[in-house]
Amino acid sequence: MHLQHLQLPGLTPYLRASAIQLNVVTAHLTHKKLSPALRATTSPPPPLLLTFQTLPTYTCGRREIGNLTAEQVSYLRASGRVEFFEALRGGQTTFHGPGQLTAYLIINLPVHQLTARTHIRLLEDSLIDTCAAYGIKGFTTENPGVWVTDEDKIASVGVHLRRKVTSHGIGLNITTDLAWFDRIVACGLVGKQATSFEKMGMKPEGGVEEVGRVFAGIVARHLVDVEGIKSVSMQEVVGQEVVEAMGLSGSESGWSRAEKRASE
């Protein structure tokens, strides 16, 4: 078995990445609903790592859904310069945007002999190993994510589980404009700050895409029963029909409709 790696080019709207993720999660859940006899004769979806950079976006975790005031949301949207969305992942408000590697790992935990806790540890270990590949020493603390000092956080971790199928994942700052983090209390941690590869003196020649490939290879090595990575296209992951549906009229409304269908 290989870990499929879908790397989206350029800057991807958050809803587009969410729609792809939801389609893959739905495929896993649909397979789980099959009768034992059908499951025995039907191949489950392979594990997938989706990596991308998104347009400037703030997301809040499920603990904050419905709890932010209209004024707070308006402030986060910065007069239309940044998007805001609620997410089902754990954690609190964070930022995703250009220069940050966002990665969603979508797997069926029992297949890889993982629990909810060891799944988080796998993501943290993979982040630490990725930082080490670029000469940056990362570590974990009592607070979530990966840190380079007790005050400087370089990566966030926030996941969602449904019937032991994972979604969401990590955000690793490479060349991120860290000023966006000044507008929030990142992940609810007062007195802490975000840092990045660039601030630590490292700017990979291949940019975020290069780091995404390195991260994918490291995740694959940490996963039980995975032999390596296989780069795949969006069509291979969700099918041409879904890709065309998502692109209806070339607007975000097409992606929103696809996202809604995937969640039903």
C-alpha positions as CSV (number, residue, x, y, z in Angstrom):
1,M,0.0,0.0,0.0
2,H,1.2,3.5,-0.8
3,L,0.3,6.8,0.7
4,Q,-1.3,8.8,-2.0
5,H,0.0,12.4,-2.1
6,L,-2.2,15.0,-3.8
7,Q,-0.3,18.3,-3.9
8,L,-2.5,21.2,-5.1
9,P,-0.6,23.9,-7.1
10,G,-0.6,27.6,-6.4
11,L,-3.0,29.1,-3.9
12,T,-6.1,27.0,-3.3
13,P,-9.4,28.5,-1.9
14,Y,-10.1,26.9,1.5
15,L,-13.5,25.6,0.3
16,R,-11.9,23.8,-2.6
17,A,-9.5,21.9,-0.3
18,S,-12.3,21.2,2.1
19,A,-14.5,19.8,-0.7
20,I,-11.7,17.4,-1.8
21,Q,-11.2,16.3,1.8
22,L,-14.9,15.7,2.4
23,N,-15.2,13.6,-0.8
24,V,-12.3,11.4,0.4
25,V,-13.7,11.1,3.9
26,T,-17.1,10.2,2.5
27,A,-15.5,7.4,0.4
28,H,-14.0,5.9,3.5
29,L,-17.2,6.1,5.5
30,T,-19.2,4.6,2.6
31,H,-16.9,1.7,2.5
32,K,-17.2,1.2,6.2
33,K,-21.0,1.0,5.8
34,L,-20.8,-1.9,3.4
35,S,-21.9,-5.4,4.7
36,P,-19.0,-7.6,5.8
37,A,-19.4,-9.7,2.7
38,L,-19.1,-6.6,0.4
39,R,-16.3,-5.1,2.3
40,A,-14.3,-8.4,1.8
41,T,-14.6,-8.0,-2.0
42,T,-14.3,-4.3,-2.3
43,S,-11.0,-2.4,-1.9
44,P,-11.1,0.5,0.6
45,P,-9.9,3.9,-0.4
46,P,-6.1,4.3,0.0
47,P,-4.6,6.6,2.6
48,L,-4.3,10.1,1.3
49,L,-2.2,13.2,2.2
50,L,-3.6,16.4,0.7
51,T,-1.0,19.3,0.8
52,F,-1.7,22.9,-0.3
53,Q,-1.3,26.6,0.4
54,T,-4.6,28.5,0.8
55,L,-5.6,32.1,0.3
56,P,-5.4,34.1,3.6
57,T,-7.9,32.4,5.9
58,Y,-8.7,32.2,9.6
59,T,-10.5,29.1,10.8
60,C,-11.9,28.4,14.3
61,G,-12.1,24.9,15.8
62,R,-15.2,23.1,16.9
63,R,-15.0,24.5,20.4
64,E,-15.5,28.0,19.1
65,I,-18.2,27.2,16.5
66,G,-21.1,29.6,17.0
67,N,-19.3,31.4,19.9
68,L,-17.7,34.2,18.0
69,T,-19.6,37.5,17.8
70,A,-20.4,39.2,14.5
71,E,-17.9,41.9,15.4
72,Q,-15.2,39.4,16.0
73,V,-15.8,37.7,12.7
74,S,-15.9,41.0,10.9
75,Y,-12.5,41.9,12.5
76,L,-11.0,38.6,11.4
77,R,-12.1,39.2,7.8
78,A,-10.0,42.4,7.8
79,S,-12.3,44.3,5.4
80,G,-12.4,41.4,2.9
81,R,-8.6,40.8,2.8
82,V,-9.0,37.4,4.5
83,E,-11.6,34.6,4.6
84,F,-13.1,33.1,7.8
85,F,-14.6,29.6,8.2
86,E,-15.6,27.3,10.9
87,A,-13.9,23.9,10.9
88,L,-14.7,20.6,12.6
89,R,-11.1,20.1,13.7
90,G,-9.9,20.4,17.3
91,G,-8.2,23.5,18.6
92,Q,-9.2,27.2,18.4
93,T,-8.7,30.0,15.9
94,T,-5.6,29.8,13.7
95,F,-4.4,31.2,10.4
96,H,-3.7,29.5,7.1
97,G,-2.3,31.3,4.1
98,P,0.5,31.8,1.5
99,G,3.8,30.5,2.6
100,Q,2.3,27.9,5.0
101,L,2.2,24.2,4.3
102,T,-1.3,23.0,5.1
103,A,-1.7,19.2,5.1
104,Y,-4.7,17.0,5.6
105,L,-4.1,13.3,6.4
106,I,-7.1,11.2,5.6
107,I,-6.7,7.6,6.8
108,N,-8.6,4.8,8.5
109,L,-6.9,4.5,11.9
110,P,-7.2,0.8,12.6
111,V,-5.7,-0.1,9.2
112,H,-2.4,1.6,10.4
113,Q,-2.7,0.4,14.0
114,L,-3.3,3.9,15.3
115,T,-5.4,5.4,18.0
116,A,-6.6,9.0,18.3
117,R,-3.7,9.7,20.5
118,T,-1.0,8.0,18.5
119,H,-2.4,9.6,15.3
120,I,-1.6,13.1,16.8
121,R,1.8,11.8,17.9
122,L,2.5,10.6,14.3
123,L,1.7,14.1,12.9
124,E,3.9,15.8,15.5
125,D,6.8,13.4,15.0
126,S,6.5,13.9,11.2
127,L,6.6,17.7,11.7
128,I,9.6,17.4,14.0
129,D,11.4,15.2,11.4
130,T,10.5,17.6,8.6
131,C,12.0,20.6,10.6
132,A,15.1,18.5,11.3
133,A,15.5,17.9,7.6
134,Y,16.1,21.6,7.2
135,G,18.3,22.0,10.3
136,I,15.6,23.2,12.6
137,K,15.1,21.6,16.0
138,G,11.4,21.2,16.8
139,F,9.8,19.7,19.9
140,T,6.5,19.2,21.6
141,T,5.4,20.8,24.9
142,E,2.3,20.5,27.1
143,N,0.7,22.8,24.5
144,P,-0.5,21.4,21.1
145,G,1.7,21.8,18.0
146,V,5.4,21.8,17.4
147,W,7.7,24.5,18.9
148,V,11.3,25.7,18.4
149,T,11.4,27.5,21.8
150,D,8.9,27.5,24.7
151,E,7.4,30.7,23.3
152,D,7.8,30.2,19.5
153,K,5.4,27.8,17.7
154,I,6.3,26.7,14.1
155,A,3.4,24.3,13.4
156,S,-0.2,23.7,14.5
157,V,-2.0,20.4,14.7
158,G,-5.8,20.1,14.6
159,V,-7.7,17.0,13.6
160,H,-11.2,15.5,13.3
161,L,-12.3,11.9,13.7
162,R,-15.5,10.3,12.4
163,R,-15.8,6.5,12.8
164,K,-12.0,6.4,13.1
165,V,-11.5,8.1,9.8
166,T,-9.3,11.2,10.1
167,S,-9.4,14.6,8.5
168,H,-7.7,18.0,8.8
169,G,-4.1,17.9,10.0
170,I,-1.3,20.4,10.3
171,G,-0.2,23.9,9.3
172,L,3.6,24.4,9.1
173,N,4.9,27.9,8.6
174,I,7.6,28.2,5.9
175,T,7.6,31.7,4.5
176,T,4.3,32.8,6.1
177,D,3.6,36.5,6.7
178,L,3.5,36.2,10.5
179,A,1.8,39.5,10.9
180,W,-1.5,37.6,10.3
181,F,-1.0,35.8,13.7
182,D,-0.9,39.2,15.5
183,R,-4.6,39.6,14.9
184,I,-5.5,36.5,16.9
185,V,-4.5,34.6,20.1
186,A,-3.2,31.7,18.1
187,C,-4.8,28.5,19.3
188,G,-5.9,30.3,22.4
189,L,-2.3,30.5,23.8
190,V,-1.8,33.9,25.4
191,G,1.8,35.1,25.4
192,K,3.0,32.7,22.7
193,Q,3.9,33.6,19.1
194,A,4.2,32.1,15.7
195,T,7.5,31.6,13.9
196,S,8.5,30.1,10.5
197,F,11.3,28.5,8.6
198,E,12.2,31.9,7.1
199,K,12.4,33.6,10.5
200,M,14.6,30.7,11.6
201,G,17.0,31.5,8.7
202,M,15.8,28.7,6.4
203,K,14.1,29.4,3.0
204,P,13.9,26.2,1.0
205,E,14.7,26.6,-2.7
206,G,11.6,24.7,-3.8
207,G,9.4,26.6,-1.5
208,V,6.3,25.2,0.3
209,E,5.8,22.6,-2.4
210,E,9.3,21.1,-1.7
211,V,8.6,20.9,2.0
212,G,5.2,19.3,1.2
213,R,7.0,16.5,-0.6
214,V,9.5,16.0,2.2
215,F,6.7,15.9,4.7
216,A,4.7,13.4,2.7
217,G,7.7,11.0,2.5
218,I,8.2,11.3,6.3
219,V,4.5,10.6,7.0
220,A,4.6,7.6,4.8
221,R,7.6,6.2,6.8
222,H,5.7,6.6,10.0
223,L,2.6,4.8,8.8
224,V,2.4,1.0,9.4
225,D,1.7,-1.0,6.2
226,V,2.7,1.9,3.9
227,E,5.5,1.2,1.5
228,G,6.0,4.8,0.2
229,I,4.3,7.7,-1.5
230,K,2.4,7.9,-4.8
231,S,1.8,11.3,-6.3
232,V,-1.7,11.5,-7.7
233,S,-3.9,14.0,-9.5
234,M,-7.2,15.5,-8.3
235,Q,-9.0,13.4,-11.0
236,E,-7.5,10.2,-9.6
237,V,-8.6,11.1,-6.1
238,V,-12.2,12.3,-6.5
239,G,-13.0,11.4,-10.2
240,Q,-13.4,13.6,-13.3
241,E,-17.2,14.0,-12.6
242,V,-16.6,15.5,-9.2
243,V,-13.8,17.8,-10.6
244,E,-16.2,19.1,-13.3
245,A,-18.9,19.6,-10.7
246,M,-16.6,21.6,-8.5
247,G,-15.7,23.8,-11.4
248,L,-19.2,24.8,-12.3
249,S,-19.2,28.3,-13.7
250,G,-15.7,28.7,-12.4
251,S,-16.9,30.1,-9.1
252,E,-16.7,29.2,-5.5
253,S,-20.4,28.3,-5.5
254,G,-19.5,25.2,-7.5
255,W,-17.0,24.1,-4.8
256,S,-19.6,24.9,-2.1
257,R,-22.2,22.7,-3.7
258,A,-19.6,19.9,-4.0
259,E,-18.6,20.3,-0.4
260,K,-22.3,20.2,0.7
261,R,-22.9,17.0,-1.3
262,A,-19.8,15.3,0.2
263,S,-21.0,15.9,3.7
264,E,-24.4,14.5,3.1
